[in-house]
């Protein structure tokens, strides 16, 4: 059990540490980041319940619906809601890059709990593959969501548009990711370029957000 817990937790904590330590100007309070991570962990259970009901009632059974509604919309909406409800107005969210830290924390909390449950059910044989795909993809969806939350909070205009994009873009990317895994016979050939593109996009948002935070700090 210790091996399963270690394999389930390690990728999420490693990725969260990476994005946390990229904050060059004012490191976020560990207590707030930890609580955001914990909220992500807790989200797994109500989402699993809703997905179980949809399964039982034979609702949205097509691959497209399962990818974009069961997985993408449900999971990303609840993460977005938690970030809006708990983090968006929090005093600790005081520079654009903070959105990325908290977005990654919420997503990785969710991904870590989901990973632990999967490994308990299926063993540690898939631990490496899950670290490369589900855990890292959740992290990047959270980074992109957090980037646009930062844009919404610190831009002088288009705030509501950025809030909407903070939900819409992760839902679309998450849906594409799941649809590839569900529907493509040779999904490995499609998921590799998708993940490379997702990493490029996520790291691009990190770089842009660091620059925005630098500008804000220099402006006082």
C-alpha positions as a Markdown table, in Angstrom:
| # | Residue | x | y | z |
|---|---|---|---|---|
| 1 | Unk | 0.0 | 0.0 | 0.0 |
| 2 | Unk | 2.9 | 2.3 | 0.8 |
| 3 | Unk | 4.3 | 1.8 | -2.7 |
| 4 | Unk | 0.9 | 2.6 | -4.3 |
| 5 | Unk | 0.5 | 5.7 | -2.2 |
| 6 | Unk | 4.0 | 6.8 | -3.1 |
| 7 | Unk | 3.6 | 6.2 | -6.8 |
| 8 | Unk | 0.2 | 7.9 | -6.7 |
| 9 | Unk | 1.4 | 11.0 | -4.9 |
| 10 | Unk | 4.9 | 11.6 | -6.2 |
| 11 | Unk | 4.1 | 12.8 | -9.8 |
| 12 | Unk | 1.5 | 15.4 | -8.6 |
| 13 | Unk | 3.8 | 16.8 | -5.8 |
| 14 | Unk | 6.8 | 16.9 | -8.2 |
| 15 | Unk | 4.8 | 18.9 | -10.8 |
| 16 | Unk | 3.3 | 21.2 | -8.2 |
| 17 | Unk | 6.7 | 21.9 | -6.7 |
| 18 | Unk | 8.0 | 22.8 | -10.2 |
| 19 | Unk | 5.2 | 25.3 | -10.8 |
| 20 | Unk | 5.4 | 26.6 | -7.3 |
| 21 | Unk | 9.1 | 27.3 | -7.4 |
| 22 | Unk | 8.8 | 29.1 | -10.7 |
| 23 | Unk | 7.2 | 32.0 | -8.7 |
| 24 | Unk | 10.1 | 34.4 | -8.7 |
| 25 | Unk | 8.7 | 37.4 | -6.8 |
| 26 | Unk | 6.5 | 36.4 | -3.9 |
| 27 | Unk | 6.1 | 32.7 | -3.0 |
| 28 | Unk | 2.6 | 31.7 | -2.2 |
| 29 | Unk | 1.7 | 30.7 | 1.4 |
| 30 | Unk | 2.1 | 26.9 | 1.7 |
| 31 | Unk | -1.2 | 26.8 | 3.7 |
| 32 | Unk | -3.2 | 28.3 | 0.9 |
| 33 | Unk | -1.6 | 26.2 | -1.8 |
| 34 | Unk | -2.1 | 23.1 | 0.4 |
| 35 | Unk | -5.8 | 23.9 | 1.0 |
| 36 | Unk | -6.3 | 24.4 | -2.8 |
| 37 | Unk | -4.7 | 21.1 | -3.4 |
| 38 | Unk | -6.9 | 19.5 | -0.8 |
| 39 | Unk | -10.0 | 21.0 | -2.5 |
| 40 | Unk | -8.9 | 19.3 | -5.7 |
| 41 | Unk | -8.6 | 16.0 | -3.9 |
| 42 | Unk | -12.1 | 16.3 | -2.4 |
| 43 | Unk | -13.6 | 17.1 | -5.8 |
| 44 | Unk | -12.9 | 13.6 | -7.0 |
| 45 | Unk | -15.7 | 12.1 | -5.0 |
| 46 | Unk | -18.7 | 14.2 | -6.0 |
| 47 | Unk | -17.6 | 14.0 | -9.6 |
| 48 | Unk | -17.3 | 10.3 | -9.4 |
| 49 | Unk | -20.8 | 10.1 | -8.0 |
| 50 | Unk | -22.2 | 12.2 | -10.9 |
| 51 | Unk | -20.4 | 10.1 | -13.4 |
| 52 | Unk | -21.7 | 6.9 | -11.7 |
| 53 | Unk | -25.3 | 8.3 | -12.0 |
| 54 | Unk | -24.7 | 9.2 | -15.7 |
| 55 | Unk | -23.4 | 5.6 | -16.3 |
| 56 | Unk | -26.3 | 4.0 | -14.5 |
| 57 | Unk | -28.9 | 6.1 | -16.3 |
| 58 | Unk | -27.2 | 5.6 | -19.7 |
| 59 | Unk | -26.9 | 9.3 | -20.2 |
| 60 | Unk | -24.3 | 10.7 | -22.7 |
| 61 | Unk | -22.9 | 7.3 | -23.7 |
| 62 | Unk | -21.3 | 8.3 | -27.0 |
| 63 | Unk | -17.5 | 8.7 | -26.9 |
| 64 | Unk | -17.7 | 12.4 | -27.8 |
| 65 | Unk | -20.2 | 13.1 | -24.9 |
| 66 | Unk | -18.2 | 11.1 | -22.4 |
| 67 | Unk | -15.0 | 12.9 | -23.3 |
| 68 | Unk | -16.4 | 16.4 | -23.4 |
| 69 | Unk | -19.2 | 16.2 | -20.8 |
| 70 | Unk | -18.5 | 13.4 | -18.4 |
| 71 | Unk | -14.8 | 14.2 | -18.1 |
| 72 | Unk | -13.9 | 17.6 | -19.5 |
| 73 | Unk | -16.9 | 19.7 | -18.6 |
| 74 | Unk | -17.6 | 18.2 | -15.2 |
| 75 | Unk | -14.0 | 18.1 | -14.0 |
| 76 | Unk | -12.9 | 21.4 | -15.3 |
| 77 | Unk | -16.0 | 23.3 | -14.2 |
| 78 | Unk | -15.7 | 22.1 | -10.6 |
| 79 | Unk | -12.0 | 23.0 | -10.5 |
| 80 | Unk | -12.8 | 26.4 | -12.1 |
| 81 | Unk | -15.6 | 27.0 | -9.5 |
| 82 | Unk | -13.3 | 26.2 | -6.6 |
| 83 | Unk | -10.7 | 28.6 | -7.9 |
| 84 | Unk | -13.3 | 31.3 | -8.4 |
| 85 | Unk | -15.0 | 30.7 | -5.0 |
| 86 | Unk | -11.9 | 30.3 | -2.8 |
| 87 | Unk | -8.9 | 31.8 | -4.6 |
| 88 | Unk | -10.0 | 34.6 | -7.0 |
| 89 | Unk | -10.6 | 37.2 | -4.3 |
| 90 | Unk | -8.1 | 35.8 | -1.8 |
| 91 | Unk | -5.5 | 38.3 | -0.6 |
| 92 | Unk | -2.7 | 35.8 | -1.5 |
| 93 | Unk | -3.7 | 36.1 | -5.2 |
| 94 | Unk | -1.8 | 39.3 | -5.7 |
| 95 | Unk | 0.1 | 38.8 | -9.0 |
| 96 | Unk | -0.7 | 37.1 | -12.4 |
| 97 | Unk | 1.6 | 34.1 | -11.9 |
| 98 | Unk | -0.3 | 33.2 | -8.7 |
| 99 | Unk | -3.2 | 32.0 | -10.9 |
| 100 | Unk | -0.9 | 29.3 | -12.4 |
| 101 | Unk | 0.2 | 28.1 | -8.9 |
| 102 | Unk | -3.4 | 27.8 | -7.6 |
| 103 | Unk | -4.7 | 26.4 | -10.9 |
| 104 | Unk | -2.0 | 23.7 | -10.9 |
| 105 | Unk | -2.6 | 23.0 | -7.2 |
| 106 | Unk | -6.4 | 22.4 | -7.7 |
| 107 | Unk | -5.8 | 20.3 | -10.8 |
| 108 | Unk | -3.0 | 18.2 | -9.3 |
| 109 | Unk | -5.0 | 17.6 | -6.1 |
| 110 | Unk | -7.7 | 16.1 | -8.3 |
| 111 | Unk | -5.2 | 14.2 | -10.5 |
| 112 | Unk | -3.4 | 12.8 | -7.4 |
| 113 | Unk | -6.5 | 11.4 | -5.8 |
| 114 | Unk | -7.7 | 10.0 | -9.1 |
| 115 | Unk | -4.3 | 8.4 | -9.6 |
| 116 | Unk | -4.2 | 6.8 | -6.2 |
| 117 | Unk | -7.7 | 5.3 | -6.7 |
| 118 | Unk | -6.6 | 4.0 | -10.1 |
| 119 | Unk | -3.4 | 2.4 | -8.8 |
| 120 | Unk | -5.3 | 0.8 | -5.9 |
| 121 | Unk | -7.7 | -0.8 | -8.3 |
| 122 | Unk | -5.1 | -1.8 | -11.0 |
| 123 | Unk | -1.7 | -1.9 | -9.4 |
| 124 | Unk | 1.5 | 0.1 | -9.9 |
| 125 | Unk | 2.3 | -1.3 | -13.3 |
| 126 | Unk | 0.8 | 1.8 | -15.0 |
| 127 | Unk | 2.2 | 4.3 | -12.6 |
| 128 | Unk | 4.8 | 5.7 | -15.1 |
| 129 | Unk | 2.3 | 6.0 | -17.9 |
| 130 | Unk | -0.2 | 7.7 | -15.7 |
| 131 | Unk | 2.5 | 10.2 | -14.5 |
| 132 | Unk | 3.2 | 11.1 | -18.1 |
| 133 | Unk | -0.4 | 11.3 | -19.3 |
| 134 | Unk | -3.3 | 11.9 | -16.9 |
| 135 | Unk | -1.3 | 13.6 | -14.1 |
| 136 | Unk | 0.7 | 15.9 | -16.3 |
| 137 | Unk | -2.3 | 16.7 | -18.5 |
| 138 | Unk | -4.4 | 17.7 | -15.5 |
| 139 | Unk | -1.5 | 19.9 | -14.4 |
| 140 | Unk | -1.3 | 21.7 | -17.7 |
| 141 | Unk | -5.1 | 22.2 | -17.9 |
| 142 | Unk | -4.8 | 23.8 | -14.5 |
| 143 | Unk | -1.9 | 26.0 | -15.6 |
| 144 | Unk | -3.9 | 27.2 | -18.6 |
| 145 | Unk | -7.0 | 27.8 | -16.4 |
| 146 | Unk | -4.8 | 29.7 | -13.8 |
| 147 | Unk | -3.2 | 31.8 | -16.5 |
| 148 | Unk | -6.5 | 33.2 | -17.7 |
| 149 | Unk | -7.7 | 33.7 | -14.1 |
| 150 | Unk | -4.6 | 35.8 | -13.6 |
| 151 | Unk | -5.5 | 37.7 | -16.8 |
| 152 | Unk | -9.0 | 38.2 | -15.6 |
| 153 | Unk | -8.0 | 39.6 | -12.2 |
| 154 | Unk | -5.2 | 41.9 | -13.3 |
| 155 | Unk | -6.4 | 43.2 | -16.6 |
| 156 | Unk | -8.2 | 46.5 | -16.8 |
| 157 | Unk | -10.7 | 45.2 | -19.3 |
| 158 | Unk | -12.2 | 42.0 | -20.7 |
| 159 | Unk | -12.3 | 40.4 | -17.3 |
| 160 | Unk | -15.4 | 38.4 | -17.9 |
| 161 | Unk | -14.1 | 37.2 | -21.2 |
| 162 | Unk | -10.9 | 35.9 | -19.6 |
| 163 | Unk | -12.9 | 34.2 | -16.9 |
| 164 | Unk | -14.9 | 32.4 | -19.6 |
| 165 | Unk | -11.7 | 31.4 | -21.5 |
| 166 | Unk | -10.3 | 30.1 | -18.2 |
| 167 | Unk | -13.1 | 27.5 | -18.3 |
| 168 | Unk | -13.6 | 27.0 | -22.0 |
| 169 | Unk | -10.0 | 26.3 | -23.1 |
| 170 | Unk | -9.3 | 23.7 | -20.5 |
| 171 | Unk | -12.6 | 22.0 | -21.3 |
| 172 | Unk | -11.8 | 21.9 | -25.0 |
| 173 | Unk | -8.3 | 20.6 | -24.4 |
| 174 | Unk | -9.4 | 18.0 | -21.8 |
| 175 | Unk | -12.2 | 16.9 | -24.1 |
| 176 | Unk | -9.8 | 16.4 | -27.0 |
| 177 | Unk | -7.4 | 14.5 | -24.8 |
| 178 | Unk | -10.1 | 12.1 | -23.6 |
| 179 | Unk | -11.6 | 11.7 | -27.0 |
| 180 | Unk | -8.3 | 10.6 | -28.4 |
| 181 | Unk | -7.9 | 8.0 | -25.7 |
| 182 | Unk | -11.5 | 6.7 | -26.1 |
| 183 | Unk | -12.0 | 6.7 | -29.9 |
| 184 | Unk | -8.7 | 6.2 | -31.7 |
| 185 | Unk | -7.4 | 2.7 | -32.3 |
| 186 | Unk | -3.8 | 3.8 | -32.4 |
| 187 | Unk | -4.2 | 6.5 | -29.8 |
| 188 | Unk | -0.5 | 6.5 | -29.0 |
| 189 | Unk | 0.3 | 8.2 | -32.4 |
| 190 | Unk | -2.2 | 11.0 | -31.7 |
| 191 | Unk | -1.6 | 11.6 | -28.0 |
| 192 | Unk | 2.2 | 12.1 | -28.4 |
| 193 | Unk | 1.9 | 15.3 | -30.6 |
| 194 | Unk | -1.1 | 16.4 | -28.5 |
| 195 | Unk | 0.9 | 16.2 | -25.3 |
| 196 | Unk | 3.9 | 17.9 | -26.9 |
| 197 | Unk | 1.6 | 20.8 | -28.0 |
| 198 | Unk | -0.1 | 20.9 | -24.6 |
| 199 | Unk | 3.3 | 21.2 | -22.8 |
| 200 | Unk | 4.4 | 23.9 | -25.2 |
| 201 | Unk | 1.2 | 25.8 | -24.6 |
| 202 | Unk | 1.4 | 25.4 | -20.8 |
| 203 | Unk | 5.0 | 26.4 | -20.6 |
| 204 | Unk | 4.3 | 29.3 | -22.9 |
| 205 | Unk | 1.6 | 30.5 | -20.5 |
| 206 | Unk | 4.0 | 30.1 | -17.6 |
| 207 | Unk | 6.6 | 32.3 | -19.4 |
| 208 | Unk | 4.0 | 35.0 | -20.2 |
| 209 | Unk | 2.6 | 35.0 | -16.7 |
| 210 | Unk | 6.1 | 35.4 | -15.2 |
| 211 | Unk | 6.6 | 38.4 | -17.4 |
| 212 | Unk | 3.3 | 39.9 | -16.4 |
| 213 | Unk | 4.1 | 39.4 | -12.7 |
| 214 | Unk | 7.5 | 41.1 | -13.3 |
| 215 | Unk | 5.8 | 44.1 | -14.9 |
| 216 | Unk | 3.3 | 44.3 | -12.0 |
| 217 | Unk | 6.0 | 44.1 | -9.4 |
| 218 | Unk | 8.1 | 46.8 | -11.2 |
| 219 | Unk | 5.1 | 49.1 | -11.4 |
| 220 | Unk | 4.6 | 48.7 | -7.6 |
